[in-house]
């Protein structure tokens, strides 16, 4: 959690240069940090905490329901990787942010996508 808030504060006070170059040369593999934090659920917890903090700091800079619904879709698509206790905790965090109807729609889309891949 501290890393997420440090990153938010750094971004909030930083100056940026946007280059048109594609700079991401990293390859994904099973041992990388993103895979581990996604599988443990830590990524989703930190994202929710950081965006909530930013939203309060910037007084509603993001359309909350749309943003959280999009991230809920990402979370739900990897739900099988996350331990049950962490899944329940993260799901309840999203329940506070995303209306039930929107969560059901996103869940149905994720399940339909999984079935389509088979």
Jmol script that loads the backbone (N, CA, C; Angstrom):
load data "model"
ATOM      1  N   UNK A   1       0.825  -1.184   0.000  1.00  0.00           N
ATOM      2  CA  UNK A   1       0.000   0.000   0.000  1.00  0.00           C
ATOM      3  C   UNK A   1       0.871   1.250   0.000  1.00  0.00           C
ATOM      4  N   UNK A   2       1.933   1.250   0.739  1.00  0.00           N
ATOM      5  CA  UNK A   2       2.795   2.422   0.779  1.00  0.00           C
ATOM      6  C   UNK A   2       3.374   2.727  -0.599  1.00  0.00           C
ATOM      7  N   UNK A   3       3.724   1.687  -1.356  1.00  0.00           N
ATOM      8  CA  UNK A   3       4.266   1.875  -2.690  1.00  0.00           C
ATOM      9  C   UNK A   3       3.254   2.577  -3.578  1.00  0.00           C
ATOM     10  N   UNK A   4       1.987   2.171  -3.508  1.00  0.00           N
ATOM     11  CA  UNK A   4       0.944   2.792  -4.318  1.00  0.00           C
ATOM     12  C   UNK A   4       0.795   4.275  -4.016  1.00  0.00           C
ATOM     13  N   UNK A   5       0.758   4.639  -2.745  1.00  0.00           N
ATOM     14  CA  UNK A   5       0.603   6.046  -2.378  1.00  0.00           C
ATOM     15  C   UNK A   5       1.856   6.843  -2.720  1.00  0.00           C
ATOM     16  N   UNK A   6       3.027   6.237  -2.585  1.00  0.00           N
ATOM     17  CA  UNK A   6       4.256   6.911  -2.982  1.00  0.00           C
ATOM     18  C   UNK A   6       4.202   7.221  -4.474  1.00  0.00           C
ATOM     19  N   UNK A   7       3.767   6.246  -5.259  1.00  0.00           N
ATOM     20  CA  UNK A   7       3.656   6.441  -6.704  1.00  0.00           C
ATOM     21  C   UNK A   7       2.665   7.535  -7.060  1.00  0.00           C
ATOM     22  N   UNK A   8       1.535   7.571  -6.369  1.00  0.00           N
ATOM     23  CA  UNK A   8       0.518   8.593  -6.613  1.00  0.00           C
ATOM     24  C   UNK A   8       1.081   9.970  -6.292  1.00  0.00           C
ATOM     25  N   UNK A   9       1.737  10.099  -5.164  1.00  0.00           N
ATOM     26  CA  UNK A   9       2.306  11.390  -4.780  1.00  0.00           C
ATOM     27  C   UNK A   9       3.407  11.816  -5.755  1.00  0.00           C
ATOM     28  N   UNK A  10       4.208  10.870  -6.211  1.00  0.00           N
ATOM     29  CA  UNK A  10       5.261  11.163  -7.166  1.00  0.00           C
ATOM     30  C   UNK A  10       4.669  11.662  -8.478  1.00  0.00           C
ATOM     31  N   UNK A  11       3.665  10.975  -8.976  1.00  0.00           N
ATOM     32  CA  UNK A  11       3.019  11.364 -10.226  1.00  0.00           C
ATOM     33  C   UNK A  11       2.360  12.727 -10.084  1.00  0.00           C
ATOM     34  N   UNK A  12       1.724  12.960  -8.961  1.00  0.00           N
ATOM     35  CA  UNK A  12       1.010  14.217  -8.734  1.00  0.00           C
ATOM     36  C   UNK A  12       1.952  15.419  -8.742  1.00  0.00           C
ATOM     37  N   UNK A  13       3.189  15.219  -8.320  1.00  0.00           N
ATOM     38  CA  UNK A  13       4.121  16.350  -8.223  1.00  0.00           C
ATOM     39  C   UNK A  13       5.175  16.346  -9.333  1.00  0.00           C
ATOM     40  N   UNK A  14       5.069  15.451 -10.297  1.00  0.00           N
ATOM     41  CA  UNK A  14       6.108  15.295 -11.318  1.00  0.00           C
ATOM     42  C   UNK A  14       5.816  16.114 -12.573  1.00  0.00           C
ATOM     43  N   UNK A  15       6.858  16.301 -13.368  1.00  0.00           N
ATOM     44  CA  UNK A  15       6.744  16.896 -14.696  1.00  0.00           C
ATOM     45  C   UNK A  15       6.954  15.764 -15.693  1.00  0.00           C
ATOM     46  N   UNK A  16       6.155  15.736 -16.754  1.00  0.00           N
ATOM     47  CA  UNK A  16       6.209  14.623 -17.688  1.00  0.00           C
ATOM     48  C   UNK A  16       6.644  15.053 -19.072  1.00  0.00           C
ATOM     49  N   UNK A  17       7.283  14.138 -19.762  1.00  0.00           N
ATOM     50  CA  UNK A  17       7.604  14.287 -21.171  1.00  0.00           C
ATOM     51  C   UNK A  17       6.988  13.104 -21.889  1.00  0.00           C
ATOM     52  N   UNK A  18       6.193  13.360 -22.891  1.00  0.00           N
ATOM     53  CA  UNK A  18       5.547  12.270 -23.622  1.00  0.00           C
ATOM     54  C   UNK A  18       6.260  12.080 -24.945  1.00  0.00           C
ATOM     55  N   UNK A  19       6.800  10.896 -25.123  1.00  0.00           N
ATOM     56  CA  UNK A  19       7.499  10.540 -26.356  1.00  0.00           C
ATOM     57  C   UNK A  19       6.587   9.655 -27.189  1.00  0.00           C
ATOM     58  N   UNK A  20       6.706   9.738 -28.486  1.00  0.00           N
ATOM     59  CA  UNK A  20       5.900   8.889 -29.362  1.00  0.00           C
ATOM     60  C   UNK A  20       6.484   7.507 -29.534  1.00  0.00           C
ATOM     61  N   UNK A  21       7.623   7.247 -28.903  1.00  0.00           N
ATOM     62  CA  UNK A  21       8.296   5.959 -29.076  1.00  0.00           C
ATOM     63  C   UNK A  21       7.674   4.880 -28.200  1.00  0.00           C
ATOM     64  N   UNK A  22       7.686   3.655 -28.698  1.00  0.00           N
ATOM     65  CA  UNK A  22       7.259   2.502 -27.912  1.00  0.00           C
ATOM     66  C   UNK A  22       8.452   2.102 -27.050  1.00  0.00           C
ATOM     67  N   UNK A  23       8.323   2.247 -25.751  1.00  0.00           N
ATOM     68  CA  UNK A  23       9.462   2.033 -24.862  1.00  0.00           C
ATOM     69  C   UNK A  23       9.367   0.783 -23.996  1.00  0.00           C
ATOM     70  N   UNK A  24       8.306   0.047 -24.099  1.00  0.00           N
ATOM     71  CA  UNK A  24       8.162  -1.122 -23.251  1.00  0.00           C
ATOM     72  C   UNK A  24       8.805  -2.333 -23.921  1.00  0.00           C
ATOM     73  N   UNK A  25       9.983  -2.687 -23.456  1.00  0.00           N
ATOM     74  CA  UNK A  25      10.704  -3.825 -24.027  1.00  0.00           C
ATOM     75  C   UNK A  25      10.647  -5.045 -23.114  1.00  0.00           C
ATOM     76  N   UNK A  26       9.834  -4.973 -22.084  1.00  0.00           N
ATOM     77  CA  UNK A  26       9.769  -6.067 -21.126  1.00  0.00           C
ATOM     78  C   UNK A  26       8.919  -7.210 -21.659  1.00  0.00           C
ATOM     79  N   UNK A  27       9.357  -8.398 -21.368  1.00  0.00           N
ATOM     80  CA  UNK A  27       8.586  -9.580 -21.741  1.00  0.00           C
ATOM     81  C   UNK A  27       7.854 -10.092 -20.510  1.00  0.00           C
ATOM     82  N   UNK A  28       6.701 -10.636 -20.734  1.00  0.00           N
ATOM     83  CA  UNK A  28       5.940 -11.211 -19.624  1.00  0.00           C
ATOM     84  C   UNK A  28       6.397 -12.646 -19.399  1.00  0.00           C
ATOM     85  N   UNK A  29       6.524 -13.012 -18.145  1.00  0.00           N
ATOM     86  CA  UNK A  29       6.855 -14.384 -17.788  1.00  0.00           C
ATOM     87  C   UNK A  29       6.258 -14.680 -16.419  1.00  0.00           C
ATOM     88  N   UNK A  30       6.218 -15.929 -16.073  1.00  0.00           N
ATOM     89  CA  UNK A  30       5.533 -16.363 -14.852  1.00  0.00           C
ATOM     90  C   UNK A  30       6.173 -15.832 -13.570  1.00  0.00           C
ATOM     91  N   UNK A  31       7.441 -15.436 -13.620  1.00  0.00           N
ATOM     92  CA  UNK A  31       8.125 -14.992 -12.408  1.00  0.00           C
ATOM     93  C   UNK A  31       8.171 -13.473 -12.253  1.00  0.00           C
ATOM     94  N   UNK A  32       7.529 -12.726 -13.145  1.00  0.00           N
ATOM     95  CA  UNK A  32       7.603 -11.270 -13.025  1.00  0.00           C
ATOM     96  C   UNK A  32       6.679 -10.755 -11.916  1.00  0.00           C
ATOM     97  N   UNK A  33       6.917  -9.525 -11.492  1.00  0.00           N
ATOM     98  CA  UNK A  33       6.191  -8.941 -10.364  1.00  0.00           C
ATOM     99  C   UNK A  33       4.704  -8.775 -10.674  1.00  0.00           C
ATOM    100  N   UNK A  34       4.369  -8.360 -11.896  1.00  0.00           N
ATOM    101  CA  UNK A  34       2.965  -8.157 -12.260  1.00  0.00           C
ATOM    102  C   UNK A  34       2.169  -9.444 -12.115  1.00  0.00           C
ATOM    103  N   UNK A  35       2.731 -10.540 -12.577  1.00  0.00           N
ATOM    104  CA  UNK A  35       2.047 -11.829 -12.472  1.00  0.00           C
ATOM    105  C   UNK A  35       1.835 -12.208 -11.007  1.00  0.00           C
ATOM    106  N   UNK A  36       2.844 -11.989 -10.186  1.00  0.00           N
ATOM    107  CA  UNK A  36       2.735 -12.343  -8.759  1.00  0.00           C
ATOM    108  C   UNK A  36       1.726 -11.462  -8.031  1.00  0.00           C
ATOM    109  N   UNK A  37       1.743 -10.160  -8.295  1.00  0.00           N
ATOM    110  CA  UNK A  37       0.809  -9.275  -7.594  1.00  0.00           C
ATOM    111  C   UNK A  37      -0.622  -9.470  -8.086  1.00  0.00           C
ATOM    112  N   UNK A  38      -0.784  -9.836  -9.347  1.00  0.00           N
ATOM    113  CA  UNK A  38      -2.122 -10.136  -9.860  1.00  0.00           C
ATOM    114  C   UNK A  38      -2.647 -11.414  -9.221  1.00  0.00           C
ATOM    115  N   UNK A  39      -1.813 -12.438  -9.182  1.00  0.00           N
ATOM    116  CA  UNK A  39      -2.231 -13.728  -8.621  1.00  0.00           C
ATOM    117  C   UNK A  39      -2.538 -13.639  -7.131  1.00  0.00           C
ATOM    118  N   UNK A  40      -1.864 -12.769  -6.417  1.00  0.00           N
ATOM    119  CA  UNK A  40      -2.115 -12.641  -4.974  1.00  0.00           C
ATOM    120  C   UNK A  40      -3.282 -11.698  -4.681  1.00  0.00           C
ATOM    121  N   UNK A  41      -3.656 -10.891  -5.671  1.00  0.00           N
ATOM    122  CA  UNK A  41      -4.723  -9.914  -5.468  1.00  0.00           C
ATOM    123  C   UNK A  41      -4.201  -8.556  -5.029  1.00  0.00           C
ATOM    124  N   UNK A  42      -2.919  -8.459  -4.704  1.00  0.00           N
ATOM    125  CA  UNK A  42      -2.335  -7.210  -4.217  1.00  0.00           C
ATOM    126  C   UNK A  42      -2.489  -6.080  -5.232  1.00  0.00           C
ATOM    127  N   UNK A  43      -2.339  -6.394  -6.510  1.00  0.00           N
ATOM    128  CA  UNK A  43      -2.464  -5.376  -7.564  1.00  0.00           C
ATOM    129  C   UNK A  43      -3.807  -4.667  -7.491  1.00  0.00           C
ATOM    130  N   UNK A  44      -4.871  -5.451  -7.334  1.00  0.00           N
ATOM    131  CA  UNK A  44      -6.218  -4.874  -7.333  1.00  0.00           C
ATOM    132  C   UNK A  44      -6.481  -4.056  -6.070  1.00  0.00           C
ATOM    133  N   UNK A  45      -5.992  -4.533  -4.935  1.00  0.00           N
ATOM    134  CA  UNK A  45      -6.149  -3.775  -3.692  1.00  0.00           C
ATOM    135  C   UNK A  45      -5.451  -2.425  -3.795  1.00  0.00           C
ATOM    136  N   UNK A  46      -4.204  -2.441  -4.283  1.00  0.00           N
ATOM    137  CA  UNK A  46      -3.445  -1.197  -4.379  1.00  0.00           C
ATOM    138  C   UNK A  46      -4.052  -0.245  -5.405  1.00  0.00           C
ATOM    139  N   UNK A  47      -4.531  -0.779  -6.529  1.00  0.00           N
ATOM    140  CA  UNK A  47      -5.164   0.082  -7.527  1.00  0.00           C
ATOM    141  C   UNK A  47      -6.400   0.769  -6.954  1.00  0.00           C
ATOM    142  N   UNK A  48      -7.226   0.009  -6.254  1.00  0.00           N
ATOM    143  CA  UNK A  48      -8.436   0.587  -5.668  1.00  0.00           C
ATOM    144  C   UNK A  48      -8.100   1.661  -4.636  1.00  0.00           C
ATOM    145  N   UNK A  49      -7.116   1.384  -3.792  1.00  0.00           N
ATOM    146  CA  UNK A  49      -6.731   2.358  -2.769  1.00  0.00           C
ATOM    147  C   UNK A  49      -6.120   3.604  -3.407  1.00  0.00           C
ATOM    148  N   UNK A  50      -5.279   3.422  -4.407  1.00  0.00           N
ATOM    149  CA  UNK A  50      -4.623   4.562  -5.049  1.00  0.00           C
ATOM    150  C   UNK A  50      -5.624   5.428  -5.802  1.00  0.00           C
ATOM    151  N   UNK A  51      -6.542   4.824  -6.542  1.00  0.00           N
ATOM    152  CA  UNK A  51      -7.489   5.622  -7.317  1.00  0.00           C
ATOM    153  C   UNK A  51      -8.493   6.317  -6.398  1.00  0.00           C
ATOM    154  N   UNK A  52      -8.848   5.692  -5.293  1.00  0.00           N
ATOM    155  CA  UNK A  52      -9.727   6.331  -4.319  1.00  0.00           C
ATOM    156  C   UNK A  52      -9.031   7.551  -3.723  1.00  0.00           C
ATOM    157  N   UNK A  53      -7.766   7.388  -3.377  1.00  0.00           N
ATOM    158  CA  UNK A  53      -6.973   8.502  -2.834  1.00  0.00           C
ATOM    159  C   UNK A  53      -6.870   9.637  -3.860  1.00  0.00           C
ATOM    160  N   UNK A  54      -6.531   9.287  -5.113  1.00  0.00           N
ATOM    161  CA  UNK A  54      -6.426  10.301  -6.166  1.00  0.00           C
ATOM    162  C   UNK A  54      -7.749  11.012  -6.399  1.00  0.00           C
ATOM    163  N   UNK A  55      -8.811  10.259  -6.396  1.00  0.00           N
ATOM    164  CA  UNK A  55     -10.129  10.836  -6.638  1.00  0.00           C
ATOM    165  C   UNK A  55     -10.491  11.855  -5.552  1.00  0.00           C
ATOM    166  N   UNK A  56     -10.148  11.550  -4.310  1.00  0.00           N
ATOM    167  CA  UNK A  56     -10.391  12.494  -3.216  1.00  0.00           C
ATOM    168  C   UNK A  56      -9.471  13.704  -3.330  1.00  0.00           C
ATOM    169  N   UNK A  57      -8.211  13.461  -3.660  1.00  0.00           N
ATOM    170  CA  UNK A  57      -7.230  14.531  -3.782  1.00  0.00           C
ATOM    171  C   UNK A  57      -7.592  15.498  -4.910  1.00  0.00           C
ATOM    172  N   UNK A  58      -8.024  14.970  -6.030  1.00  0.00           N
ATOM    173  CA  UNK A  58      -8.331  15.789  -7.206  1.00  0.00           C
ATOM    174  C   UNK A  58      -9.825  16.072  -7.341  1.00  0.00           C
ATOM    175  N   UNK A  59     -10.571  15.754  -6.313  1.00  0.00           N
ATOM    176  CA  UNK A  59     -12.007  16.048  -6.235  1.00  0.00           C
ATOM    177  C   UNK A  59     -12.791  15.522  -7.436  1.00  0.00           C
ATOM    178  N   UNK A  60     -12.722  14.214  -7.614  1.00  0.00           N
ATOM    179  CA  UNK A  60     -13.533  13.558  -8.638  1.00  0.00           C
ATOM    180  C   UNK A  60     -12.970  13.661 -10.041  1.00  0.00           C
ATOM    181  N   UNK A  61     -11.682  13.347 -10.218  1.00  0.00           N
ATOM    182  CA  UNK A  61     -11.072  13.481 -11.529  1.00  0.00           C
ATOM    183  C   UNK A  61     -11.473  12.383 -12.507  1.00  0.00           C
ATOM    184  N   UNK A  62     -12.071  11.338 -12.009  1.00  0.00           N
ATOM    185  CA  UNK A  62     -12.404  10.211 -12.883  1.00  0.00           C
ATOM    186  C   UNK A  62     -13.882   9.875 -12.728  1.00  0.00           C
ATOM    187  N   UNK A  63     -14.487   9.432 -13.823  1.00  0.00           N
ATOM    188  CA  UNK A  63     -15.869   8.939 -13.733  1.00  0.00           C
ATOM    189  C   UNK A  63     -15.786   7.632 -12.978  1.00  0.00           C
ATOM    190  N   UNK A  64     -16.106   7.691 -11.701  1.00  0.00           N
ATOM    191  CA  UNK A  64     -15.841   6.573 -10.796  1.00  0.00           C
ATOM    192  C   UNK A  64     -16.439   5.248 -11.242  1.00  0.00           C
ATOM    193  N   UNK A  65     -17.718   5.227 -11.521  1.00  0.00           N
ATOM    194  CA  UNK A  65     -18.353   3.944 -11.818  1.00  0.00           C
ATOM    195  C   UNK A  65     -17.752   3.298 -13.059  1.00  0.00           C
ATOM    196  N   UNK A  66     -17.501   4.090 -14.094  1.00  0.00           N
ATOM    197  CA  UNK A  66     -16.917   3.538 -15.313  1.00  0.00           C
ATOM    198  C   UNK A  66     -15.516   3.010 -15.080  1.00  0.00           C
ATOM    199  N   UNK A  67     -14.729   3.769 -14.342  1.00  0.00           N
ATOM    200  CA  UNK A  67     -13.363   3.355 -14.059  1.00  0.00           C
ATOM    201  C   UNK A  67     -13.337   2.075 -13.234  1.00  0.00           C
ATOM    202  N   UNK A  68     -14.090   2.089 -12.158  1.00  0.00           N
ATOM    203  CA  UNK A  68     -14.098   0.918 -11.283  1.00  0.00           C
ATOM    204  C   UNK A  68     -14.715  -0.293 -11.981  1.00  0.00           C
ATOM    205  N   UNK A  69     -15.720  -0.092 -12.812  1.00  0.00           N
ATOM    206  CA  UNK A  69     -16.328  -1.204 -13.541  1.00  0.00           C
ATOM    207  C   UNK A  69     -15.316  -1.825 -14.500  1.00  0.00           C
ATOM    208  N   UNK A  70     -14.524  -0.995 -15.162  1.00  0.00           N
ATOM    209  CA  UNK A  70     -13.489  -1.492 -16.073  1.00  0.00           C
ATOM    210  C   UNK A  70     -12.478  -2.343 -15.294  1.00  0.00           C
ATOM    211  N   UNK A  71     -12.024  -1.840 -14.155  1.00  0.00           N
ATOM    212  CA  UNK A  71     -11.059  -2.586 -13.356  1.00  0.00           C
ATOM    213  C   UNK A  71     -11.685  -3.830 -12.732  1.00  0.00           C
ATOM    214  N   UNK A  72     -12.972  -3.771 -12.433  1.00  0.00           N
ATOM    215  CA  UNK A  72     -13.649  -4.962 -11.930  1.00  0.00           C
ATOM    216  C   UNK A  72     -13.604  -6.070 -12.981  1.00  0.00           C
ATOM    217  N   UNK A  73     -13.767  -5.713 -14.249  1.00  0.00           N
ATOM    218  CA  UNK A  73     -13.682  -6.698 -15.335  1.00  0.00           C
ATOM    219  C   UNK A  73     -12.316  -7.382 -15.340  1.00  0.00           C
ATOM    220  N   UNK A  74     -11.260  -6.587 -15.184  1.00  0.00           N
ATOM    221  CA  UNK A  74      -9.910  -7.162 -15.141  1.00  0.00           C
ATOM    222  C   UNK A  74      -9.756  -8.104 -13.950  1.00  0.00           C
ATOM    223  N   UNK A  75     -10.245  -7.668 -12.811  1.00  0.00           N
ATOM    224  CA  UNK A  75     -10.182  -8.487 -11.600  1.00  0.00           C
ATOM    225  C   UNK A  75     -10.951  -9.791 -11.788  1.00  0.00           C
ATOM    226  N   UNK A  76     -12.154  -9.692 -12.313  1.00  0.00           N
ATOM    227  CA  UNK A  76     -12.997 -10.879 -12.435  1.00  0.00           C
ATOM    228  C   UNK A  76     -12.425 -11.878 -13.442  1.00  0.00           C
ATOM    229  N   UNK A  77     -11.724 -11.380 -14.453  1.00  0.00           N
ATOM    230  CA  UNK A  77     -11.177 -12.287 -15.459  1.00  0.00           C
ATOM    231  C   UNK A  77     -10.024 -13.142 -14.927  1.00  0.00           C
ATOM    232  N   UNK A  78      -9.410 -12.740 -13.812  1.00  0.00           N
ATOM    233  CA  UNK A  78      -8.320 -13.530 -13.220  1.00  0.00           C
ATOM    234  C   UNK A  78      -8.696 -14.071 -11.849  1.00  0.00           C
ATOM    235  N   UNK A  79      -9.976 -14.105 -11.561  1.00  0.00           N
ATOM    236  CA  UNK A  79     -10.454 -14.505 -10.234  1.00  0.00           C
ATOM    237  C   UNK A  79      -9.977 -15.888  -9.820  1.00  0.00           C
ATOM    238  N   UNK A  80      -9.796 -16.789 -10.782  1.00  0.00           N
ATOM    239  CA  UNK A  80      -9.373 -18.159 -10.473  1.00  0.00           C
ATOM    240  C   UNK A  80      -7.938 -18.217  -9.946  1.00  0.00           C
ATOM    241  N   UNK A  81      -7.144 -17.172 -10.177  1.00  0.00           N
ATOM    242  CA  UNK A  81      -5.747 -17.140  -9.725  1.00  0.00           C
ATOM    243  C   UNK A  81      -5.611 -16.641  -8.286  1.00  0.00           C
ATOM    244  N   UNK A  82      -6.605 -15.923  -7.806  1.00  0.00           N
ATOM    245  CA  UNK A  82      -6.506 -15.221  -6.522  1.00  0.00           C
ATOM    246  C   UNK A  82      -7.009 -16.114  -5.388  1.00  0.00           C
ATOM    247  N   UNK A  83      -6.279 -16.180  -4.277  1.00  0.00           N
ATOM    248  CA  UNK A  83      -6.743 -16.979  -3.125  1.00  0.00           C
ATOM    249  C   UNK A  83      -8.136 -16.535  -2.670  1.00  0.00           C
ATOM    250  N   UNK A  84      -8.906 -17.477  -2.165  1.00  0.00           N
ATOM    251  CA  UNK A  84     -10.312 -17.226  -1.825  1.00  0.00           C
ATOM    252  C   UNK A  84     -10.503 -16.042  -0.879  1.00  0.00           C
ATOM    253  N   UNK A  85      -9.715 -15.963   0.177  1.00  0.00           N
ATOM    254  CA  UNK A  85      -9.873 -14.883   1.147  1.00  0.00           C
ATOM    255  C   UNK A  85      -9.587 -13.524   0.499  1.00  0.00           C
ATOM    256  N   UNK A  86      -8.515 -13.440  -0.288  1.00  0.00           N
ATOM    257  CA  UNK A  86      -8.183 -12.185  -0.971  1.00  0.00           C
ATOM    258  C   UNK A  86      -9.265 -11.841  -1.981  1.00  0.00           C
ATOM    259  N   UNK A  87      -9.780 -12.850  -2.696  1.00  0.00           N
ATOM    260  CA  UNK A  87     -10.850 -12.622  -3.664  1.00  0.00           C
ATOM    261  C   UNK A  87     -12.068 -11.994  -2.987  1.00  0.00           C
ATOM    262  N   UNK A  88     -12.469 -12.563  -1.859  1.00  0.00           N
ATOM    263  CA  UNK A  88     -13.650 -12.052  -1.152  1.00  0.00           C
ATOM    264  C   UNK A  88     -13.435 -10.617  -0.672  1.00  0.00           C
ATOM    265  N   UNK A  89     -12.245 -10.328  -0.176  1.00  0.00           N
ATOM    266  CA  UNK A  89     -11.939  -8.982   0.300  1.00  0.00           C
ATOM    267  C   UNK A  89     -11.981  -7.971  -0.856  1.00  0.00           C
ATOM    268  N   UNK A  90     -11.354  -8.325  -1.975  1.00  0.00           N
ATOM    269  CA  UNK A  90     -11.314  -7.422  -3.132  1.00  0.00           C
ATOM    270  C   UNK A  90     -12.707  -7.259  -3.722  1.00  0.00           C
ATOM    271  N   UNK A  91     -13.450  -8.356  -3.800  1.00  0.00           N
ATOM    272  CA  UNK A  91     -14.808  -8.289  -4.346  1.00  0.00           C
ATOM    273  C   UNK A  91     -15.673  -7.344  -3.514  1.00  0.00           C
ATOM    274  N   UNK A  92     -15.515  -7.383  -2.197  1.00  0.00           N
ATOM    275  CA  UNK A  92     -16.304  -6.475  -1.348  1.00  0.00           C
ATOM    276  C   UNK A  92     -15.858  -5.024  -1.527  1.00  0.00           C
ATOM    277  N   UNK A  93     -14.570  -4.810  -1.820  1.00  0.00           N
ATOM    278  CA  UNK A  93     -14.097  -3.451  -2.093  1.00  0.00           C
ATOM    279  C   UNK A  93     -14.743  -2.915  -3.373  1.00  0.00           C
ATOM    280  N   UNK A  94     -14.837  -3.762  -4.391  1.00  0.00           N
ATOM    281  CA  UNK A  94     -15.503  -3.356  -5.631  1.00  0.00           C
ATOM    282  C   UNK A  94     -16.999  -3.162  -5.409  1.00  0.00           C
ATOM    283  N   UNK A  95     -17.601  -3.968  -4.535  1.00  0.00           N
ATOM    284  CA  UNK A  95     -19.041  -3.864  -4.272  1.00  0.00           C
ATOM    285  C   UNK A  95     -19.404  -2.471  -3.758  1.00  0.00           C
ATOM    286  N   UNK A  96     -18.476  -1.830  -3.055  1.00  0.00           N
ATOM    287  CA  UNK A  96     -18.712  -0.475  -2.560  1.00  0.00           C
ATOM    288  C   UNK A  96     -18.638   0.566  -3.675  1.00  0.00           C
ATOM    289  N   UNK A  97     -17.966   0.225  -4.773  1.00  0.00           N
ATOM    290  CA  UNK A  97     -17.684   1.196  -5.824  1.00  0.00           C
ATOM    291  C   UNK A  97     -18.489   0.981  -7.104  1.00  0.00           C
ATOM    292  N   UNK A  98     -18.876  -0.268  -7.386  1.00  0.00           N
ATOM    293  CA  UNK A  98     -19.544  -0.593  -8.653  1.00  0.00           C
ATOM    294  C   UNK A  98     -20.946  -1.120  -8.339  1.00  0.00           C
ATOM    295  N   UNK A  99     -21.979  -0.552  -8.953  1.00  0.00           N
ATOM    296  CA  UNK A  99     -23.342  -1.027  -8.703  1.00  0.00           C
ATOM    297  C   UNK A  99     -23.502  -2.506  -9.075  1.00  0.00           C
ATOM    298  N   UNK A 100     -24.388  -3.186  -8.377  1.00  0.00           N
ATOM    299  CA  UNK A 100     -24.607  -4.618  -8.581  1.00  0.00           C
ATOM    300  C   UNK A 100     -24.921  -4.936 -10.044  1.00  0.00           C
ATOM    301  N   UNK A 101     -25.790  -4.180 -10.660  1.00  0.00           N
ATOM    302  CA  UNK A 101     -26.168  -4.445 -12.054  1.00  0.00           C
ATOM    303  C   UNK A 101     -24.933  -4.429 -12.965  1.00  0.00           C
ATOM    304  N   UNK A 102     -24.067  -3.463 -12.784  1.00  0.00           N
ATOM    305  CA  UNK A 102     -22.859  -3.353 -13.613  1.00  0.00           C
ATOM    306  C   UNK A 102     -21.912  -4.521 -13.346  1.00  0.00           C
ATOM    307  N   UNK A 103     -21.793  -4.940 -12.077  1.00  0.00           N
ATOM    308  CA  UNK A 103     -20.930  -6.085 -11.757  1.00  0.00           C
ATOM    309  C   UNK A 103     -21.455  -7.356 -12.420  1.00  0.00           C
ATOM    310  N   UNK A 104     -22.762  -7.551 -12.406  1.00  0.00           N
ATOM    311  CA  UNK A 104     -23.346  -8.745 -13.028  1.00  0.00           C
ATOM    312  C   UNK A 104     -23.096  -8.736 -14.535  1.00  0.00           C
ATOM    313  N   UNK A 105     -23.262  -7.578 -15.167  1.00  0.00           N
ATOM    314  CA  UNK A 105     -22.998  -7.469 -16.602  1.00  0.00           C
ATOM    315  C   UNK A 105     -21.539  -7.815 -16.897  1.00  0.00           C
ATOM    316  N   UNK A 106     -20.630  -7.270 -16.132  1.00  0.00           N
ATOM    317  CA  UNK A 106     -19.198  -7.535 -16.348  1.00  0.00           C
ATOM    318  C   UNK A 106     -18.865  -9.006 -16.109  1.00  0.00           C
ATOM    319  N   UNK A 107     -19.480  -9.613 -15.097  1.00  0.00           N
ATOM    320  CA  UNK A 107     -19.241 -11.028 -14.827  1.00  0.00           C
ATOM    321  C   UNK A 107     -19.734 -11.883 -15.993  1.00  0.00           C
ATOM    322  N   UNK A 108     -20.904 -11.571 -16.513  1.00  0.00           N
ATOM    323  CA  UNK A 108     -21.453 -12.323 -17.644  1.00  0.00           C
ATOM    324  C   UNK A 108     -20.562 -12.203 -18.871  1.00  0.00           C
ATOM    325  N   UNK A 109     -20.052 -11.014 -19.123  1.00  0.00           N
ATOM    326  CA  UNK A 109     -19.142 -10.817 -20.255  1.00  0.00           C
ATOM    327  C   UNK A 109     -17.869 -11.632 -20.086  1.00  0.00           C
ATOM    328  N   UNK A 110     -17.320 -11.649 -18.876  1.00  0.00           N
ATOM    329  CA  UNK A 110     -16.096 -12.411 -18.625  1.00  0.00           C
ATOM    330  C   UNK A 110     -16.333 -13.900 -18.813  1.00  0.00           C
ATOM    331  N   UNK A 111     -17.445 -14.405 -18.312  1.00  0.00           N
ATOM    332  CA  UNK A 111     -17.763 -15.823 -18.459  1.00  0.00           C
ATOM    333  C   UNK A 111     -18.002 -16.166 -19.925  1.00  0.00           C
ATOM    334  N   UNK A 112     -18.714 -15.302 -20.643  1.00  0.00           N
ATOM    335  CA  UNK A 112     -18.956 -15.539 -22.075  1.00  0.00           C
ATOM    336  C   UNK A 112     -17.634 -15.568 -22.839  1.00  0.00           C
ATOM    337  N   UNK A 113     -16.716 -14.681 -22.488  1.00  0.00           N
ATOM    338  CA  UNK A 113     -15.403 -14.673 -23.130  1.00  0.00           C
ATOM    339  C   UNK A 113     -14.627 -15.947 -22.861  1.00  0.00           C
ATOM    340  N   UNK A 114     -14.716 -16.446 -21.632  1.00  0.00           N
ATOM    341  CA  UNK A 114     -14.032 -17.698 -21.291  1.00  0.00           C
ATOM    342  C   UNK A 114     -14.615 -18.861 -22.080  1.00  0.00           C
ATOM    343  N   UNK A 115     -15.927 -18.895 -22.210  1.00  0.00           N
ATOM    344  CA  UNK A 115     -16.580 -19.973 -22.963  1.00  0.00           C
ATOM    345  C   UNK A 115     -16.237 -19.887 -24.453  1.00  0.00           C
ATOM    346  N   UNK A 116     -16.137 -18.675 -24.955  1.00  0.00           N
ATOM    347  CA  UNK A 116     -15.826 -18.475 -26.375  1.00  0.00           C
ATOM    348  C   UNK A 116     -14.416 -18.985 -26.694  1.00  0.00           C
ATOM    349  N   UNK A 117     -13.490 -18.849 -25.756  1.00  0.00           N
ATOM    350  CA  UNK A 117     -12.106 -19.285 -25.983  1.00  0.00           C
ATOM    351  C   UNK A 117     -11.982 -20.800 -26.046  1.00  0.00           C
ATOM    352  N   UNK A 118     -12.942 -21.517 -25.469  1.00  0.00           N
ATOM    353  CA  UNK A 118     -12.845 -22.988 -25.422  1.00  0.00           C
ATOM    354  C   UNK A 118     -13.102 -23.617 -26.738  1.00  0.00           C
TER     355      UNK A 118
END
end "model"
wireframe off; spacefill off
backbone 0.3
color backbone group
